[in-house]
């Protein structure tokens, strides 16, 4: 049983969700030394994953956003943006946290503090492009 199914069965509520940027920089040959498809597959073993177009923080590629579960949101948690998730070890750190409950449920491991980034400030600068919709590309 996947982590997603176990979480839903245990709590009866929606588990954490993960958004993975896979566009111009993230998930591309620009980020070397990582099997991007394997990273996405590994994350999917623990939680639902949506593949997104550019999240507009290209200097932090590969970017992953961990969205809190329903219980985490009820506890006041917000999505956590992680950048430079460019190794299998970093991916495992993310999956372990999600398995433990993620934002609002389990404390973020100190190792992931090294990856925590601020989300882009969309709409505040007139020259920023609009964010593309998040879409599932089946990756």
C-alpha positions in Angstrom: 0.0 0.0 0.0 1.4 3.4 -0.9 2.0 6.1 1.7 -0.9 8.1 0.2 -3.3 5.2 0.6 -2.2 4.5 4.2 -2.6 8.2 5.2 -6.0 8.4 3.7 -7.1 5.1 5.3 -5.7 6.1 8.7 -7.2 9.6 8.9 -10.0 9.5 6.3 -8.7 12.9 5.1 -6.6 14.1 2.2 -2.8 13.4 2.6 0.0 15.8 1.8 0.3 16.7 -1.9 3.5 17.5 -3.7 4.0 19.8 -6.7 7.1 19.2 -8.7 8.4 21.9 -11.1 9.3 20.4 -14.5 9.8 23.1 -17.0 12.6 25.3 -18.3 15.1 24.5 -15.6 13.7 22.1 -13.1 13.6 18.5 -14.4 15.8 19.5 -17.4 19.3 18.6 -18.5 20.3 22.0 -16.9 20.1 20.2 -13.5 22.7 17.4 -13.9 23.3 14.3 -11.8 19.7 13.5 -11.0 17.3 11.1 -12.7 14.3 13.5 -12.8 11.8 10.8 -13.8 13.0 8.6 -10.9 12.7 11.5 -8.5 9.1 12.1 -9.5 8.3 8.4 -9.3 9.8 8.1 -5.8 7.8 11.1 -4.6 4.6 9.5 -6.1 5.2 6.5 -3.9 4.5 8.6 -0.8 1.9 11.2 -1.9 -0.1 12.5 -4.9 2.3 14.5 -7.2 1.3 17.2 -9.7 3.8 18.2 -12.3 3.9 22.0 -12.8 5.1 24.4 -15.4 7.7 27.0 -14.3 7.2 28.0 -10.7 9.4 31.1 -11.4 12.3 30.3 -9.0 14.7 28.9 -11.7 17.8 29.7 -9.7 16.6 27.1 -7.1 16.0 24.2 -9.5 14.8 21.5 -8.8 11.8 23.0 -6.9 9.3 21.0 -4.9 6.4 22.3 -3.0 5.0 20.2 -0.2 1.3 21.1 0.4 -0.1 20.2 3.8 -2.7 17.5 4.3 -6.2 18.4 5.4 -5.2 17.9 9.0 -2.0 20.0 8.5 -4.1 22.8 6.9 -6.5 22.6 9.9 -3.5 23.1 12.1 -2.6 26.3 10.2 0.2 24.9 8.0 1.0 26.5 4.7 2.8 25.0 1.6 6.5 24.6 2.1 8.7 25.4 -0.9 12.0 23.5 -1.2 14.7 24.3 -3.7 17.9 22.6 -4.9 16.4 19.2 -4.4 19.0 17.7 -6.6 20.0 14.4 -5.1 18.4 11.1 -4.2 19.3 11.8 -0.6 17.4 15.1 -0.6 14.4 13.4 -2.3 14.5 10.7 0.5 14.5 13.5 3.1 11.3 15.0 1.5 9.6 11.6 1.3 10.4 10.8 4.9 8.9 14.0 6.1 5.8 13.5 3.9 5.4 10.0 5.3 5.6 11.4 8.8 2.7 13.8 8.0 4.4 16.8 6.5 3.6 20.5 7.2 1.5 21.1 10.3 1.8 17.5 11.4 5.5 16.6 11.6 8.3 19.0 12.3 10.3 19.8 9.2 13.6 17.9 9.5 16.6 20.3 10.0 18.2 18.9 6.8 15.2 20.3 4.8 15.8 23.7 6.4 18.8 23.9 4.0 16.3 23.5 1.1 13.6 25.8 2.3 13.0 28.8 0.0 10.5 31.6 -0.2 7.8 31.3 -2.8 8.0 33.9 -5.6 6.2 37.2 -5.0 3.8 37.1 -8.0 1.8 40.1 -8.9 3.9 42.6 -6.9 6.2 43.5 -9.8 4.5 44.8 -13.0 7.0 43.0 -15.2 6.5 39.5 -13.7 4.7 37.0 -15.9 1.6 35.3 -14.7 2.0 31.9 -13.2 1.1 29.0 -15.5 -1.6 26.7 -14.3 -0.5 23.6 -12.4 -1.1 20.6 -14.6 -0.5 16.9 -14.4 1.6 15.7 -17.3 1.5 12.1 -16.1 5.2 12.1 -15.3 
